[in-house]
């Protein structure tokens, strides 16, 4: 670690030098980062972050978790609450799952090691991000459906693999969810809004910072020498900041698996966001390994699914035309909302029967 200190110092001084000499590049990058936050991040994440905060603070997740306990423990090595978080996180946006898992750990319901493992799969871009941004640049909702489905498949396979590898460590404690008392009050509502606002401010600042760093790297002679094709530049930009996926030039449906893999990985900026959301409590090495592997799984899943979603090159070519700047409406977001409502209603229904049986006893 001590050997790396001089390198870190040199990097800091280099960035300071660039801050003084590359003002035009930095100004443009900051403006671009702000636009991405305003047009992409805040619309797709703010309300979901508020709702997720209410769910965890109101004890709703803990209350309905026993319904899924036996299945989730046997299949995924998760208690019912973590399983619900696992499902929600794939459709809520990158930092939501990490936030809920951290809260679950903070409440003493899972160990630090379990939290590190669950973080790896409680992760996803979500329909709001994909349909609001990615599908807009892919000219069609079918491309968004493909990305979501392949990302979900990769997450499920990753969770099953982790279940096998860490079977001894993934032994959840006895569930006490049925005893949880649901509360919905104004204080929790306001706290959730305040927490979501604070988190989004931090995430936006990080996105803007990465936008500047990415722009400075691209302005260097070494980068221009190594990265010569537009496609390679798009990949590098997306690895740095996943919102850059929106700038991909889609000229063939064969590029969709690459985009799906990149979104499943999430990019360096998202990984730093996750690290920040978890308050630096956990080792991120396993997380990075799993997300790289999930990106590969998502790539191959999308490659297989693409043959079904896009039967011929003509379909892909039609989608690659820039005739319309935004994707057509997709019912996927509504379906996800109905799915979440179904989980809640079924959970309460089963628990009410469970409570009545206990009262009779």
C-alpha positions in Angstrom: 0.0 0.0 0.0 2.9 2.4 0.8 4.4 1.9 -2.6 1.1 3.1 -4.2 1.2 6.5 -2.3 3.6 8.2 -4.7 1.4 7.2 -7.6 -1.7 8.5 -5.9 0.1 11.8 -5.2 1.1 12.1 -8.8 -2.5 11.4 -9.9 -3.8 14.2 -7.6 -1.2 16.7 -8.9 -2.0 15.7 -12.5 -5.7 16.3 -11.9 -4.9 19.7 -10.2 -2.8 20.6 -13.2 -5.6 19.7 -15.6 -8.1 21.7 -13.5 -5.9 24.7 -14.2 -5.2 24.1 -17.9 -8.2 22.2 -19.3 -11.0 24.5 -18.1 -13.0 24.3 -21.3 -13.0 20.4 -21.3 -13.9 20.4 -17.6 -16.7 23.0 -18.0 -18.2 20.9 -20.9 -17.9 17.7 -18.9 -19.5 19.2 -15.8 -22.4 20.5 -17.9 -22.8 17.0 -19.5 -22.8 15.4 -16.1 -25.4 17.7 -14.7 -27.6 17.0 -17.8 -27.3 13.3 -17.2 -28.3 13.7 -13.5 -31.3 15.9 -14.3 -32.5 13.9 -17.3 -31.6 10.4 -16.3 -30.6 9.8 -12.7 -33.1 11.9 -10.7 -36.2 11.0 -12.7 -35.4 7.3 -12.6 -34.2 7.0 -9.0 -35.7 9.6 -6.7 -39.2 8.4 -6.2 -38.1 4.7 -6.1 -35.5 5.7 -3.4 -38.3 7.4 -1.4 -40.6 4.3 -1.7 -37.8 1.9 -0.8 -37.1 3.9 2.3 -40.7 3.8 3.4 -40.8 0.0 2.8 -37.9 -0.6 5.1 -38.8 1.9 7.8 -42.5 0.9 7.9 -41.5 -2.8 8.5 -43.7 -3.9 5.5 -40.9 -6.0 4.0 -40.3 -7.7 7.3 -44.0 -8.3 7.8 -44.6 -10.1 4.5 -41.2 -11.9 4.4 -42.3 -15.1 6.1 -44.5 -16.0 3.1 -41.3 -16.4 1.0 -39.0 -17.7 3.7 -39.0 -21.4 3.1 -38.6 -21.1 -0.7 -35.9 -18.4 -0.6 -33.9 -20.1 2.1 -33.8 -23.4 0.2 -33.2 -22.0 -3.3 -31.1 -18.9 -2.7 -29.9 -19.0 0.9 -31.8 -15.8 1.7 -34.3 -15.0 4.4 -37.7 -13.8 3.1 -36.8 -10.1 3.5 -33.5 -10.4 1.6 -35.4 -12.3 -1.1 -37.9 -9.5 -1.5 -35.0 -7.0 -1.6 -33.4 -9.2 -4.3 -36.5 -9.0 -6.4 -37.1 -5.3 -6.0 -33.4 -4.3 -6.5 -33.4 -5.8 -10.1 -36.2 -3.3 -11.0 -35.6 -0.4 -8.7 -32.2 1.0 -9.8 -28.5 0.3 -9.0 -28.1 1.8 -5.4 -31.5 0.7 -4.1 -30.6 -2.9 -3.3 -27.4 -1.8 -1.7 -29.2 0.7 0.5 -31.8 -1.9 1.7 -29.2 -4.6 2.3 -27.1 -2.1 4.3 -30.1 -1.2 6.4 -30.9 -4.9 6.9 -27.3 -5.4 8.2 -27.4 -2.3 10.3 -30.5 -3.7 12.1 -28.6 -6.9 12.9 -30.6 -9.3 10.7 -27.7 -10.5 8.6 -23.9 -10.7 9.1 -21.3 -8.6 7.4 -20.2 -11.6 5.2 -23.8 -12.3 4.2 -24.3 -8.6 3.3 -21.2 -8.7 1.1 -22.6 -11.8 -0.7 -26.2 -10.4 -1.1 -24.9 -7.1 -2.4 -23.4 -8.9 -5.4 -26.9 -9.8 -6.7 -29.2 -7.2 -5.1 -28.4 -5.0 -8.1 -29.9 -3.8 -11.3 -30.5 -0.8 -13.6 -34.2 -1.1 -13.5 -36.9 -0.4 -16.2 -37.0 3.3 -15.4 -33.3 3.7 -16.4 -33.4 1.3 -19.3 -36.6 2.4 -20.9 -36.0 6.1 -20.1 -32.4 6.1 -21.5 -31.1 3.0 -23.1 -34.2 2.2 -25.2 -34.4 5.8 -26.3 -31.0 5.3 -28.0 -31.9 1.8 -29.3 -35.1 3.0 -31.0 -37.4 0.4 -29.7 -38.8 -1.1 -26.5 -37.9 -4.7 -27.6 -34.3 -3.8 -27.1 -35.1 -2.7 -23.6 -37.0 -5.9 -22.9 -34.0 -7.9 -24.1 -31.6 -6.0 -21.8 -33.9 -6.4 -18.7 -34.5 -10.1 -19.3 -30.9 -10.9 -19.9 -29.9 -8.9 -16.8 -32.4 -10.7 -14.6 -31.3 -14.1 -15.9 -27.7 -13.2 -15.1 -28.6 -12.1 -11.6 -30.6 -15.3 -10.9 -27.8 -17.5 -12.1 -25.3 -15.5 -10.1 -27.4 -15.9 -6.9 -27.7 -19.7 -7.5 -23.9 -20.0 -8.0 -23.2 -18.0 -4.8 -25.7 -20.2 -2.9 -23.6 -23.2 -3.8 -20.2 -21.7 -3.1 -21.2 -20.0 0.2 -23.8 -22.5 1.4 -22.3 -22.7 4.9 -22.2 -18.9 5.3 -25.6 -18.3 3.9 -27.6 -19.7 6.8 -30.1 -16.9 7.7 -31.2 -16.6 11.3 -34.8 -17.6 12.3 -37.3 -15.3 10.8 -39.1 -12.9 13.1 -40.9 -11.1 10.3 -44.4 -12.3 11.3 -44.0 -10.4 14.6 -43.0 -7.2 12.9 -45.5 -4.4 13.4 -46.3 -2.3 10.4 -46.2 1.5 10.9 -46.9 4.2 8.4 -46.4 7.7 9.8 -45.5 11.2 8.6 -42.1 11.0 10.3 -41.0 7.9 8.3 -42.3 9.6 5.1 -40.3 12.8 5.6 -37.2 10.8 6.7 -37.4 8.8 3.5 -37.6 11.9 1.4 -34.7 13.5 3.2 -32.6 10.4 2.9 -33.4 10.0 -0.8 -32.5 13.6 -1.4 -29.2 13.3 0.4 -28.3 10.1 -1.4 -29.2 11.5 -4.8 -27.1 14.6 -4.2 -24.1 12.4 -3.3 -24.7 10.2 -6.4 -25.1 13.2 -8.7 -21.8 14.7 -7.4 -20.0 11.4 -8.1 -21.5 11.2 -11.6 -20.4 14.7 -12.4 -16.9 14.0 -11.1 -16.6 10.8 -13.2 -17.8 12.8 -16.2 -14.9 15.2 -15.7 -12.4 12.4 -15.2 -13.6 10.5 -18.2 -13.3 13.7 -20.3 -9.8 14.4 -19.1 -8.7 10.8 -19.9 -10.2 11.0 -23.4 -8.3 14.3 -24.0 -5.0 12.6 -23.4 -2.6 11.6 -26.3 -2.2 8.1 -24.8 -6.0 7.5 -24.9 -6.2 8.7 -28.5 -3.4 6.4 -29.4 -4.8 3.3 -27.7 -8.5 3.8 -28.4 -9.0 4.5 -32.1 -12.4 3.2 -33.0 -15.8 4.7 -32.1 -17.0 1.4 -30.7 -14.0 1.0 -28.4 -14.5 4.5 -27.1 -18.2 3.9 -26.4 -17.2 0.7 -24.4 -14.6 2.6 -22.4 -17.0 5.5 -21.7 -19.7 3.0 -20.5 -17.2 1.2 -18.2 -16.4 4.5 -16.6 -20.0 5.7 -16.4 -22.9 3.5 -17.5 -25.1 6.4 -18.5 -22.8 6.7 -21.5 -24.5 3.6 -22.9 -27.1 6.1 -24.2 -24.5 7.3 -26.7 -23.9 3.9 -28.3 -24.3 3.8 -32.1 -26.5 0.8 -32.7 -26.0 -0.4 -36.2 -26.8 -4.1 -35.6 -28.7 -6.1 -33.0 -25.4 -8.0 -32.4 -24.3 -5.0 -30.4 -27.2 -5.4 -27.9 -25.4 -8.2 -25.9 -22.5 -5.9 -25.4 -24.8 -3.2 -24.0 -26.6 -5.8 -21.8 -23.3 -7.0 -20.4 -22.1 -3.4 -19.7 -25.4 -2.6 -17.9 -25.2 -5.8 -15.8 -21.7 -4.9 -14.8 -22.8 -1.3 -14.0 -19.5 0.6 -14.5 -16.9 2.0 -12.2 -19.0 5.0 -11.3 -21.9 2.8 -10.1 -19.5 0.6 -8.1 -18.2 3.7 -6.3 -21.8 4.7 -5.7 -22.5 1.3 -4.1 -19.4 1.6 -2.0 -20.6 5.1 -0.8 -24.2 3.9 -0.2 -22.9 1.0 2.0 -20.9 3.6 4.0 -17.7 1.7 3.2 -18.6 -1.1 5.5 -17.9 -4.0 3.2 -15.1 -5.4 1.1 -16.0 -4.9 -2.6 -13.7 -7.5 -4.1 -16.3 -10.2 -4.3 -18.8 -7.7 -5.6 -16.6 -6.7 -8.5 -15.8 -10.3 -9.4 -19.5 -11.3 -9.4 -20.6 -8.2 -11.4 -17.9 -8.9 -14.1 -19.1 -12.5 -14.2 -22.7 -11.4 -14.3 -21.8 -9.1 -17.2 -20.5 -12.1 -19.1 -23.6 -14.1 -18.3 -25.8 -11.3 -19.4 -23.8 -11.0 -22.7 -24.4 -14.6 -23.6 -28.0 -14.6 -22.4 -28.7 -11.5 -24.6 -26.9 -13.1 -27.5 -29.2 -16.1 -27.3 -32.3 -14.1 -26.8 -31.5 -11.7 -29.6 -32.1 -14.4 -32.1 -35.6 -14.6 -30.8 -36.3 -10.9 -30.3 -34.8 -9.9 -33.6 -35.4 -12.6 -36.1 -33.6 -11.0 -39.0 -31.2 -8.1 -39.8 -34.0 -6.1 -41.3 -35.7 -5.8 -37.9 -32.4 -4.7 -36.3 -31.8 -2.2 -39.1 -35.2 -0.7 -38.6 -34.5 -0.3 -34.9 -31.1 1.3 -35.7 -32.7 4.2 -37.6 -32.6 7.5 -35.8 -36.0 8.5 -37.0 -37.4 8.9 -33.5 -35.3 10.1 -30.6 -37.2 8.1 -27.9 -38.5 4.6 -27.6 -42.1 3.8 -27.8 -44.1 3.2 -24.6 -43.5 -0.2 -23.0 -45.8 -1.9 -20.5 -42.9 -3.3 -18.5 -42.8 -0.6 -15.8 -46.5 -1.1 -15.2 -46.1 -4.8 -15.0 -43.3 -4.4 -12.4 -45.5 -2.2 -10.3 -48.4 -4.7 -10.5 -45.9 -7.5 -9.5 -44.7 -5.5 -6.5 -48.4 -4.9 -5.5 -49.1 -8.6 -5.9 -46.2 -9.6 -3.6 -47.5 -7.2 -1.0 -51.2 -8.3 -1.2 -50.4 -12.0 -1.2 -48.0 -11.6 1.7 -50.6 -9.7 3.8 -53.3 -12.2 2.8 -51.3 -15.3 3.8 -50.1 -13.6 7.0 -53.6 -12.7 8.1 -54.5 -16.4 7.8 -51.4 -17.3 9.7 -52.3 -14.9 12.5 -55.8 -16.2 12.7 -54.6 -19.8 13.1 -52.3 -18.7 15.9 -55.1 -16.9 17.7 -57.2 -20.0 17.6 -54.4 -22.0 19.0 
